[in-house]
């Protein structure tokens, strides 16, 4: 699948720790560094390690794995080839042990903390320790997400609400959005029709018939494209609130002019 493996600086194997982990069956950290011919290459305690891609059911199901390179995960060392300086490891065994503990302690609706291990165009993958959670782009933020990969990166710790759990597959559907404070609740407490607000042009619908404006508090408003202005993405604008739709959580705006300064907190 990927013939050219990225070079990795292993920094020298820690054979003492490796031998101890092998004898005791310890779960140890590892970092994914490449994939070729169905084999995943990783760094484990400073040594190069290999395991079949089948050890990563979430990599197989995702299809494209380059988004996971550099991700930190965990494994159990199964064997050592001293001459080649190569380890044979198993992520699946480590994941099954960790997942049993996680599933005993959590149920749907619970809040859990994990590490982002992959970011795609429309989903984020979070490792909760043996259980991989998937959050669609609609479950990342309360506001419009234009570029998911620019918003969240691998290796960061996030909190998410567990929407559903699949113990057999060690998978979960999650919502990062539901673990965040909802900006609409704060906005709706003081925003009123007729209020002046500042924002930044975020994007357009086809043929620019509708403009999306990101307000200073994270709310996205929509406005009919103003014929008297020539707007581009990133332009600061001054708007007046036309309508608040609490049920649909939408703000309709009338764009009056470009703003002379970058958008600030809405003013009355």
Helices and strands as residue ranges (DSSP letters): H 15-24, E 27-36, E 39-44, E 47-52, G 53-55, H 57-62, G 66-68, E 72-81, E 86-90, H 91-105, E 111-119, E 123-127, E 132-136, G 137-139, H 148-151, E 157-166, E 171-175, G 177-179, H 183-190, E 196-204, G 206-208, E 210-215, E 220-224, E 236-245, E 250-258
